Amino acid sequence: MRIQWTQTILAVFLIGVTSSASATISYTDEASFVAGVGAAPIEMESFESISGEDGGTSLAFPTADVSCDGGAWCSDFFGVSSLIPTDGNQGVFFATPDSITFTFATPITAFAIDVGDLGTKGPTDFSATLSNGNEINFLSGHNGFSFDQLFIGVIDSVEFTSITFHGSMPDDGIYFDRMQTALAIPVPEPEVYAMLIVGLGFLGVFSRRRKQ
């Protein structure tokens, strides 16, 4: 009976560790994002060189394809712009309620990008959907001002090949530049280590009781 209890506790503990390790972590601070990526090499895309045709609702760059999805502003307000670059001479832009998708040739687990002019039409929520099905809410009720710059990033324990951004305030023109991508191995949160210690403690107690 004690063996069955030990096996049950071990199974519950392992499920808890697995679910804790499977995490989607969002960032609004670049230093924290870089620390989260760790030793994995980061690839930078500044949207300077369009390797496909410039126009319509899709653009091809060396490290990513960028597409505009929706019918309100695509393709009238979508493409490359020299208005708010943070690296080089231009970035990409779109406007809500449409969405913008960045698609990568190979799977990644870490993504970051500079965001400009967000929330100038009023308080907006800013979120994203990953191709693995995970959702991220970066900002809630954000009020921006013209030409401001934000940093947002995400590291996921599950690989993804695209990220799609959404804003809740209609007609909000949003600019992106300096995209960073990496295939990083997420570092377990401190809570995972705490669960490991507690689980090993339980196993030790039951083992001692079984020997008595």
N, C-alpha and C positions, 0 to 999 in steps of 0.2 A: 504493500500500500504506500509506504514511504517513497519507494522508487517511482511509483506512478506520480505522486505529488511532485517529486523532484523534476521529473520529465515535463510535467505540466508547467511548473514555474519557469524552467529553462526555455520552453517553447514560447511562453508569453513574453519573456525577457528578450528573446531573439527577435520576435515580431516588433517589439518596441524599439529596439536598436535599429532595425532595418528601416522602419518608418521614419525614425528621427534622422537617419543618415540620408534618406531620400528627401532632399530639401531644395526649394527654390528661394534663393536669397537675392533681394534687390538692394541696390546701392544708389545713393545720391552724393557720395563722396568718393573721389577718384582714388585717393590713397588707400582707402579701405578695399576698394575693388581690386587694385593692383596687389595688395597683400593677400586677398582671397585667391587670386590667380596663382600666386606663388611662383614657382620656377618655370611654369609653362610659358613658351614663347608667345608673345602677343603680336598679332598681325594688324597693321594699321591701314585704313582706307580713307583717303581725304577727298575722294570723288573728283579728282582733277582730270582723269583720263577716261573718257567714255569709249568703251570698246565696241559698243553697238550703236545703233541709230539714236540720235537725240530727238525725241519727240514721242507723241502718243501717250500711252500710260505705262510704258516700261523702259527702263534704262539698264544698260549692262556696263558694269565696271570690272576691273581686274579681279576683285575678290568677292563681289556680290552683284546680284541683280536686284534692282529696286523697282517696285511696281506700285501704281496707284489704283485703289479698288473703291468703286462707288460711282455715283452719277451726279453729284452736286457740283464738284469742282474738277474732277478728272475728265479731260486732260487740260482744261483751261488754266488751272492753277496747280501745276506739277512740273517738276523738271530740275534743272541745275540753276543755281543762283549765286551771284557774287555779293549778295546783300549782307549776309551775316556769316562769313566763314570763320572758323577758329584755327584752321590749318590749311595753308595753301590759299588759293584764290576763289574757290567756290565750294558750295555744298549742294544738298538736295532739299526739296521742300514739297509740301502738300497742304491741304486745308481740310478741316473737319466739316461735315460729318463723314467724309470719306476716310479711308484708312490707308496706311502706307506699309508695305511689306519689304523686308530685306531678306533675300534668299541666298544661301551659301552653297558652294559646290560640294563641300565636305561637312560632316557634322561637327558642331562645336558644343561647348558647355558654358562658355563665358562670352558675354556681349556687353559692350558699352558704347555710348555715343554722346556727343554734345548736342543739346537741344536749345534752339533760340526762338524768342518771340512767343513762347507758349503762354496762353492765358490772357492775352491782351484784349479779348472780347468779353472777358468776365471770368468769374471763378470756374475752373474746369477740373475734372478728374482726368488723369492721364494714365493709361493702362496699356498692357500688351498681352498678346497671345502667342505662345510658342508652338511650334509644329508638333511637339510631344504632348500637347493638350494642356499644359500648365498655364495658368493666368497670373499676371503680376499687376498689382496696383501701385504705381510709383508715387503718384501725388493725388491728393483729394482737395478739391476746392481751391486750387492754386490760382492766385491772382498775379499775372505777370505785367511787364511793361515793355515797351518797344526796345528791341535790340538787346534784351537781357539774355544771359546764357546760363544753362543748367547742365549738370552732368547726371546721367542715369546709367545704371548697369545692372546686369543680372548674371548670377552663376547658378547653374542647375546641375543636379546630380545625374540627370538623364539627358543624353545628347539630343540636340535639335538642329534642324537645317533651315529654319526661317523664324522670323519674329515679326509680328504685325502690331502696329501702334494704333491706338484709338484715343480720341479726345471727346469729352462730353459736351463741350460748348461749340455750337455750330459756327461755321465761317471763321474759325480760328486758324490763321496761317501759321504753320510751324516749320522751322528750318533745322536741318541736321548737318553735322560735319564731324570729322575725326572719329570714324567708327573703329572700334577695337574688338577683335575676336581672338579666342583662344580655345584650345582643347585642354581644359584644366581639370584636375581631380579635386573636387571640393573637400576641404578639411572638415572633419566631423565637428559639430558644435560641442561646447563644453557639456551640455546636457547628456550627450551620448556617452561621454566618459563617466559621468555621474551614474548613469544607468548601468554601465558595465561594472562599476565598483559595487553598486547595490546588488546586482545579480550575482556576482561572485560571492558576496557576503551571504546571500541566501543559500547558495549551493554549499558553502562551507558549513553553515549551521545544520543543514539537513544531512550532510555527510557525517558530521560528528554524532548526530543523534542516531544515525543508522548503525554506527560502530558500537554505541553504548548497549 
